[in-house]
């Protein structure tokens, strides 16, 4: 699925130690660090990180932090609401939980096509499990990992990318759906 990802979202992903594969459409960004992992927490790494931060100026506005319980609950509520709309086959309602930028780039019919073709298992999922929630320092951008079971034997995972809007948290995009495990 090709979803436009903003530079602030790409930075948040790197800072949060995310390794999801994303396609950046506009502007196109290519970096060998795109598959970055969490920074080393050794004292030497902290000194190096401090030196880099001092050399590049204060970057605290773009640092990722763990979501508070209240903030994670709001993010989860948006994703759960969109998932419930999928289950009810109310794509118009599900689309309303997409961010304004997403809606500007992808119309309702394209959204339906992408969800149906690439995220079909999400349509029949009823219970989501959330983990690893991170937001930018200014709490305008967030990422969260989601797992769910389709039927009774297939476990899927994906990472949601969200932005905070006047209407609340809205989905900017998601990583490719990944089958994590399946039963017999």
Secondary structure, DSSP 8 states (H G I E B T S, - for coil): ------HHHHHHHHHTT--------SS----GGGG------SHHHHHHHHHHHHHH---GGG-EEE--HHHHHHHHHHHHHHHHHHHTT-HHHHHHTB-HHHHHHS-HHHHHHHHHHH-HHHHT---EEEEEEEEETTSSEEEEEEEEEETTTEEEEEEEEEEEETTEEEEEEE---EEEEE--
